[in-house]
Amino acid sequence: MNKDSVKKLVDEWLSLDKDPETRAEIENLWKEEKFEELGKILGKRMTFGTAGLRGPMRAGYACMNNLTIQQASQGLCMFVEKSFANAKEKGVVIGHDARHHSRTFAKIASAVFIKRGIPVYLFPSICATPHVPFTITQTGAVAGIMVTASHNPKADNGYKVYWANSAQIVSPTDKHIQDSILENLQPWEVSEKDVDGSPLIRDAGAVCWEAYNKKVAATLSKKVRFGREIPQQKILYTAMHGVGYGFVKDIFKAFGLLEPVPCDEQVQPDPNFPTAPFPNPEEKGTLNLAQAKAESLGIPIVLATDPDADRCTFAEYQKDEKKWRRFTGDEIGAIFAYRQLTDWKEGHPNADMSKVAMVNSAVSSRFIDVMGKKEGFVTAQTLTGFKWIGNKMLDLEKEGIEPLLGYEEAIGYCLGPHIIVDKDGISACGVAGELIALVYAEGKTMAQYLDEIYQKYGYTVSNNSYLYCYEPTTITKIFNRIRSMGTGTEDKYLRVVEHGGKKWEVKDLRDLHTGYDSSTTDKKATLPIQPDAEMLTYTFANGANVTLRTSGTEPKIKWYSELSGANRAEIQAELDALIAALVEVCLQPKENNLAAALG
């Protein structure tokens, strides 16, 4: 981008932006003649990705700042008005996490809606992401906004949008909102100060928090539902410097559980994330501090939520091995699936199991399929992202089928649709805490409990990780090469992976970037095509399933894989060897300068 083009963008920005901080940032970059950097942040605009916007907090159309938040809110507001004739009666819900600027962004968004006479259920302080969709269901609001960047580093923030069905938005709604944003870029005369004292601002916390705890406990707690005494078990909890601690304490109380022991260094909200620069509890090493604290206190279990508390995971100290085991998202998915199944059967003896279902994403384990075939319940897979899982759960309900569980391997869980149809780390913590207490009271560990599940249905192992790739052109080059590595006449995809003297044959493959699927009669994928993303799935002759895909929110090439069999050690070794070969042959980390996963 040449200097004149950059100057035009700079002038345009300065004519729109009223924030002294971001104005000064653009002016200084211009004075320092950093034209390339200006081109990057002003030359393109954030677009709706995983149900909303996400990016670094700084000046520019490609970033999260007061102007882009206002523009996004104006576009969303106008589309809400167009979509719902009763928007001025029903209102919208707006919440925020504890990141820098989150409160300001939430108030700017609120000011936009009340400018148009639309009431706003605004949380008076930080909330967890699942509280926003819950409040939509409580109030009948037509939409919701959660200001959060979830587990991203501290420099980022985000803007997640929910629709009237309380699920995250999906296509074509996201595209309609994006179009509406572009049609409403001129800033309205609003200020976050407009929110203070406005009769159109309603207290979302008063509507949500107490009702949420009661409904979660009534729906999911065995103590509340069946009058069963729950043993007391100490569990150490970390909020990863996010919003979760107070809310997890409340849900433990509602479930009748012993108050969680805090990892003091990480339970209070801190937007600087001093002990967790990558505050994602599924990343290697992020639970080390909490595990050390638990070990010093003689507590065998660590429970964690991510910073906006919509995801949940746990780790357990293995006495025999003298080390901690962090359960994978799919392992926790199997545990929750079995817990939901047994809970349902206990509450509905002799019920028709074909009237219940479990849902997960296409990159999550097929273990629930194995369970479903044996137990008789329905299973369904969706594209990655809880927006697809949540909407699928709603579709099943319309068909008279009750979803017991929706989950994705990235530690996101929805335990039944009666609370919300989105991932919810708070309710998951309650269920996990209760289950852990019951299992330990039987003299078992969670590892033993999981092993019993696998013994009943068969072992399924996984190998999931990623490599960092910061250049979009490199990602395109990698996947285009993968599509041309074979010698077939029908397609040119790789059909045999050879490495280190071993060979693995590909049985079928599905490419959702192009819509090709070798396993179908017409060679067309049954899942929706994703032309703006990469997602390639291999089914190998040995039964292994491997998906290579790009992340929608991070600069990563990810892989997800699993293999089933009778001997856990053998199938894990087989899968690990296959993944090592596939990564080397297809992704070529050294040649493409791909950085390894953390830890």
N, C-alpha and C positions, 0 to 999 in steps of 0.2 A: 504494500500500500504506500503510495507516494505522499510527500509532505502536504500537498494541497488537499488530498482526500482526507488525510488525518485532521487537518485544520478545520475542514468542514464539520467533521464529527465532533471535534472539541467545541466549536462554537455552538453546535446544536445542543450538546450536553449542558454547557454553561447556561444556555437559554432556558433549560427546563429544570435543572437541579437547584434546589433552594437550601441544601444542607452545606454549611460552611466547610465541614470536614472533607466531604467528597469533592466539593468544588476545588478546594485547595490541592487535593491530590492530583486532579486532572491538570490544573494550572501549573503545578510544579513539574509534572512529567513533560509538559509542553516546553517549559523553560529549559529543562534539561535535555531537550531534543530526543526524548525516548519515544520515537515515532513507532517503532515496532511494537513496543509494549502497549502504547495507546491504541494501535490498530487491533491488537488482540482483545482488549477489554471494551472497545467501542465499536469495533467492526462487525461484531455479531451479537445476537441477543440470546439469552437463555430461553430454552423452549421446554415445554412440559415433558418430563421424562417419566420417572417412577411416581406417577400420580401427582406430580407437581414440579417445583423448581428446587434446584440445589446448586450451590456454588460458593466461592470465597466471598467473604465480607469485605468489599472494597468498592471504589468507584468504577463505573462502567456498566454498559448494558449486559455484559456477560457475567455480572456479579450480583451479589445480594447487597442492596443498599436501600435507603429510604425511597429513592425515585423508582427503582425497578419494583419494589414492593407495592408502591402506590399504583404504578401502571398495571401490574398483575391484578391487583385488587379491583381496579376500575373495570378491566376487561371481564373479570369473573363476576363482578356485581351486575354489569349490564347483561351478561349471559344468564345469570340467575333470574333477573327480572323477565327476560324473554322466555325462559323455560317454565317459570312458576308464576301463575297469575296471583297466587296467594302469598308471594314472598314477603310483602309488607305486613302480613298477618303472622306468618310462621317464623320469620327471622332466620339467622344463621348463627353458627357456633364458632368461636375463635379462642384458641388456646396457644400456649407457648411454653418452651422449655427454659433452661437456665443459661443458655448461651449469651454471649455478648450481643446486644441489640435486639434480642428476641422480644422483650417487652415492648420496645419501641415499634418494631415491625408489626406486632399484634395490634397495637393501638392505632397505627396508621391504617391498617386494613379495616379496623373497626370504624374509623372516622369516615372512610370511603362509603361504607354501607349505610351508616346513619345519615350521611349526606343525601342519600337517595330515599330516606325514610324507611329503611329496612332495619328492624330491631336486631341487636347483636347480643347473644349470650356469651359474654366475655369472662374468662376465668380471672379472678382477682389477683392470682399469683400463679406460680409455676404449676403445671399439671403434667400428667403422663399422656402420651399420645392416645392410648385407648379411651381416655376420658372424653375426647372430642366426639368420636362416633357414638359413644354411649349417650352423651347429652343430646345428640341428634335424635336418637330413638326415644329419649325421655320427653323431649319437647315437641317433636314433629317438625323440627327445623328443616329447611330445604337444602342446606349445604353446611359444610364445616371447613375450617382452616386450622391446621396445626403448624406453628412456626417451630421448626426443628431441623437439624441436620443429622438426627439420630446418632449413629456411631462414627460419623466423620471426624477428622481432626478439628482442633479448636478454631482454626481460621474460617471454617465453613459455617453456613447456615442454610436453611431450607424452608419450603412453603408447600405443605402437603394438603391436598384438597379431597374432601369427602362429599358424596352426593346425598340426596334425600333418603336413599336406602341404607345409609350409614356405611356403605362400602367405599373404598377408594375409587376414583374415577377411572374409566376405561375408554378406549376408542369407541365411537368418535367424539365423545364428550371432551376429551383432552384437546383435540384438534379444534373443536368449536371454541373452546375457551382461548386457545392460542390466537385464533383469528380475531376474537373479540378484544383481546389485549392490543393487538396491532391496530385495531380501529379506535382505540381509546387511549392513545399515548400522551395526549396533552394533559398535564396535571390539573386536577380540579383544585379549587381553593379549599383545601382541608388541612387540618393540623391534628396531631395526636392530642392536643389540649382540648379539642372538640369533644373528646370522649368523657372527660371528667364532668360529672354532674348531668350528663345527657339522660333524658327520660327514656331514650331508646336503648340504653345499655342495661342489660340484666345480668344478675350474678349467676354465672354458670356453675360455680362451685357449690352454691346452695342447692341447685337442682341436681347436681351430679354425685358428689362424693359420698354422702351417706347412703343414697339410693343404690349407688354402684356396689358398695361393700355388701349391703344386704342382699342384692340380687345375685352377686357372684357366690356368696356363701349358700344361699338358698338353692341355687342351681347346681353347685359343684361340690359342696362339702358333705362328706359322709356323716359327719357329726350332726349337721343341721338337718340333712335329708332323712337319715335313718336313726337318729338319736344314739349314735354309737360313740362310746368314749374313746377319745384319741389320746394315745400316750404322749408324754412330753419328750421332746428330743431337741437338743441344742443344735442350731444351724447357724453358721456364720454367713453374713450377707454383705455384699458390696454393691454399691450403686454406680460404680465407675465415674464418680464425681457428677452424676446426673440427678434426676428428680425423684428416683424411686423409693428412697428409704422410708419416708413418712407413709407413703401409700402401701408399701409392703408390710410395714408394722401394722397398719390398719387392717389389712386383709388377713394377716396371721391372727389378729385378735378376733376378727369375724369368724374365722375357722376354728377358734378355740385352741390355737397353737401357742406354744411358748414363744415369747417375743424373740425375734432373730437377734443374734449377737452381731453388732456392727463392726465392720472393718473401718475403724475410726478415720484412717487417713483418706478414705474414699467415699464415705457415705453422704457427706454434705455437698450440695451443688457447688461446683467451681468451674466457671467457663474456661479457665486456663488448663484444666486437666493436668495438674502438676505431676501426678504419679502414673498417668496413663495417656501419653501423647497420641496413641492410637486407641481410643476408648471403645474397642470392639471386643466383647468378652469371648467371641469365637476365635480370636487371633491367638496364636501361640504366645505364651508368656504373660498375657494380660492378667491372669489370675494369680500370678506368683506371689504378690504381696498379700492377698487375701488368704492364700493357702498357707503361707508362712505364719500368719497371724493365727489361723485356725489350728495349725499344728502346735503352736506354742500354748494354746489353750486346751488342747486335747479334744478338739472338735473335729469329727471325721468328714464333715460335709460343708462345702462352700456353695452358696447360691448367689447368682449374679443376674442383674439386668443391665441392659445397655443404657446410655445416658437419657433417652426419652422413655425408657421402661416399656417398650413394646416387644422386647425380646428377652428371653430367659434361658439360662443354662446352669449347669451345676457340675461340680467336680467332687471326687471322693478319694480319701486317702486309703490306699491298698496296703494293709498291714504286712501281708506276706511279701510283697515286692518292695515295701518301704518307699513308695513313691505315690504321687497323686495321679489320678486318672481323670482327665477332662472328657466328659461324654460328648460325642458328636451330636450334631443336630438330628441326624437320622436315628441315632441310638435313643435320644430323648423322645423322638417321634414314635419309635416302637414302644417305649415305656408308656407314653401317654395313650397310644392307641389301645394297648392292652388294658390299661386302667379304665379308659372310657368304655371299652367293650364289656368288661366285667361289671362295671358300675351299672351300665344300661341293663344287662341281663339280670342283675340283682333287683333292680327297680321295676323290670318288666318281664317277669317270668312267663315263659311260653310265648313271648312276642314273636312276630314275623320279622326275622332279621333282614329280609329283603326290603324292608321299609326304613332301614337306617343306612348311613353311608359314611365314608371317610374320604377326604380329598387331600391331595398334595400336588406339588409342582413337578414338572417333567424332569427336573434335575434332582429330585429327591428320591429316596429309596422306594423300590417296588415291594418292600416288605409288607405294606398294608394290603397289597394285592394277594400275597400269599395267605395272610390272615383272612381276607375277605372270601377267598375261594373255600377255605376250610370252614369258616363260620357262617357263610351265607349272606354277608352284607355287601352292599354296593361300594365300589371304589371308582374314583375318577381322578384324572390328572389334568393339569392346566399348564399354561405358560408360566414362566418364572415371575414371581411377584405376587404379593398378597391381594392386589386388586383383582387378579384373575381368580384366585382361590375363594375370596369372599363372595364375589359375584356368582361363582359356580355353586357355592353353598346355598345362596338365595334361590338359584334356579332349581336345585334339588328340592328345596322346601316347597316350591310352587308345584312340583310333581308329586307331592305327598310323601317325600322321602326325607327323613330327619338326619342331617349331618351331625355326627358325634364329634368329629375332629377335622380340622383343616390345619395343615402345617407345611412349612418349607424347611429344607435342610439348614438354612441360615438362621437357625434357632428361633423361628417364629411360629407361634402356636395359637390356634383359636379352639378352645375347648367347648364346642357346641355353639350354635348360632343364637342362643336365646339371650346373650348378653350384648355382643357385637359380632360383626362378621369381618374382623380384622385381627391381626396378631396382637396379643395382649400379654405382656410380661408380668403384670400384676396378678391376674387370675391364675396364670401358669405357676407363679411362685406359690400361691395358696394351695393349689393342687399338688405341686411337687413337695411342699413342706408337709402336707398331711400324709402323702404316700410314703415319704421318707420315714416319718415317725412310725407308721404302721409296719413298714418293712423291718425297721430296726428293732421294733418290739418283738418281732418273730425271730430275732437273732440272726438276721440276714443282712447283707450289704446290698446296695443298689446294683453293684456289679453282678452279684449272685442272682438278684431278681431279674436282671436283663438276660442273664445266661439261661435262666429257667424258661423265659419267653422264647428264646432262640431254640432251646431244646424241644419245645413244644411244636414250633412251626418250621424250624430249619434255620441254619446260620446264614446271615447276610452281612458281608463285610464291605467296607468302602475305602476309598482313597481320594480325598477331595482337597484341593489346594489351588494355588494360582501363581502367576508370575506377573510382575509389574511391566507394563508397556506404555510409555508416555507419548509415543508418536502414533497418531491414528493411521498414518500412511503405512507404518510397519505392520499394524494389525491387518490392514487390507491386503498387504503383500503376503502375509503369512497364510491367510485363509484362501486367497486366490491360488496360492501354490498348492495347498492341501487339495483343492478341487481339481488339480491337474497332475497329480502324482501317479495316477493309475494308467493302465494300458487298455482298459475296456472299451468296447465299441458303443455300449449304451450310455455310459458316462465315464468320466476320467478321474473319479474319486479313488483314493487309496484303498486297495482291497486286501492287502497283506502287509502287516507290520513285522519287519525283520530287524533284529538288533541283538548283538551279543550272542550270536549262534542260535537264537530262538526265533520262532515264527508263530504269529497269531493271525488267523484268517478272519476277515470281516464277512459276516453273514448278511447284514442289512445296514443301511445308513439313511439318516433323515437330515436334511439341510433346511432349516426354517428361514434362512436368509433368502434362499431361492425358491423354497416351496417343494423341493424334490424329496421323494421318499421311495426308496427301492422296494419296500415291503408291500406297497399297495398296488392294486391292479392297474390303476391309471397313473401310477408313479407320482401322485400328488399327496402332499402332507395333509393330514386331517386337522392338525392344529393350525391356528392362524399364521400366515407368513409374517416374518419380521424383517423387512427390507433394510431397516436402519440399524440392525444389530446382527451379530454373528451367533449362530447356535447350531452346532453340528453334532449329531448323536450317532455313535457306532454301536451296533450289536454284533458281538464277536461269536464265533462258532463255539467257544467254550462257555458261553452264557453270560459273559461280562457285558455290561452296558457302560459306555463312556460318553459323556457330553463335554464338548469344548465350547465355551461361550465367552462373550465379552460382558463386562459389567455395565449396568446402566448408570451407575453413580461414581465409579472409581476407575482409575487407569489400569485395569487388570484383565488378563486372559485367565479364565478360570476353567478348571476341569472337575467333573463330578463323575464318580464311577462306583460300581458295585458288582459283586459276584456272590452267588449263593452256592451252598454245598454242605456236606455232612461234617467235614473236618475244618474247623475254623482256621487253624494255623496254616494248613495247606492252601486254602483258597485265598487267604490274605497274602501269602508269599506269591502266589500266582498273579493276583491282581497288582501287587506292588511292582512286579517285574514288567507286566504289561504297560502300566502307566509310565514307568521310567523309560521304556522303549518308545512309547507314543509321544511323550514330551520331547525326547531327543530327536526323533525322526520328523515329527510334524512341526513343532514349535521352534526347534533349533535355538535354544536360549543364548548360547554364546554368539552365534552368527547374527542374531537379531538384538543383541544387547538387552536381554530381558533380565530384570532383577528378581532375585528369589524372594519368596514369602518371608514375612517377619518371623523371627525366632528360629 
